[in-house]
Amino acid sequence: MFEKNERDRVRRLKYYNCGLDLLKNSVRNPSSYDNFNNKNELLHRFYGITKNDENFIVQIKENKRTKRKDLISIYPE
């Protein structure tokens, strides 16, 4: 996140709480696909809508062997 410029960072942090809420309470399965850069990883995308009707995306990376999941990014659609 610190690699982004300040304007882009603020724009993405606006969706942080919405993204965490989406991950905790989602009843729909994410769209998932293999990472073409690393065959040992799966990428998951969750699509959500804020209270202000703004669409956003949450990306999660999962290691296939260890099942560890890491948050990659949360950004507007």
PyMOL commands that set and color helices and strands:
alter all, ss='L'
color gray80, all
select helices_A, chain A and resi 6-13+16-25
alter helices_A, ss='H'
color red, helices_A
select strands_A, chain A and resi 31-34+41-49+55-63+69-76
alter strands_A, ss='S'
color yellow, strands_A
deselect
rebuild
show_as cartoon
